[in-house]
Amino acid sequence: MDEATTVLSAAIGVRVRRERRSRGWTLDQLAQAAGVSRRSAINVEQGVANPSVGTLLRLGDALGVGLPALVEPPHTAPVKVIRRGEGAILWRSEAGGCARLVAGSGPPDVLELWDWVLCPGDQHTSEAHAPRTTELIHVQEGTVLVRVAEQSVSLVAGDAVRFPGDVPHAYANPGPASARFSLAVFEPGVGATPQTAVADA
């Protein structure tokens, strides 16, 4: 991991551990509630791994706080400015593509704003998110192929699409040049139904 990723992973670990302990949960209970392995939960808390977006989403949902609370520093002022180049990079491709979580809101209705760059040939596949999650994409540059369950749509600069995020989906760049798009993810009711964690027998 590079230095920025190492710092972010450590910060995420601190936040996950703080949220887990505030609920009186063990690592086993967190892993069970989130549907991840105990080893994954340990690695995240210790900051020794660069967890996938899917793992972070599951942890944030299980803790009832959402993804932004795990990756953004706490902020209490009503206005928060995120300058160009700021925000957590949570996905990178070998070709140089990246996904940056630019801004997000807290629960119960979590809204995430992302800035994505896909290099030629890049693809990001996402598992289904929590029920009733909605995603919106607006393409600024290049061509983006969006697959939602069994349907595929091709978007070029200026195009937008809305689709359910609670089914498997993927974003890909089939074109010869880099593609850039904004992604908004709306996940209603995070933490509205408290997760119950059952200790291993």
Beta strands, then each sheet from edge to edge (+ up, - down):
strand 1: 88-92
strand 2: 98-104
strand 3: 110-118
strand 4: 123-126
strand 5: 134-141
strand 6: 143-148
strand 7: 151-156
strand 8: 160-164
strand 9: 169-172
strand 10: 179-187
sheet 1: 1+ 2- 3+ 10- 5+ 8-
sheet 2: 4+ 9- 6+ 7-
end
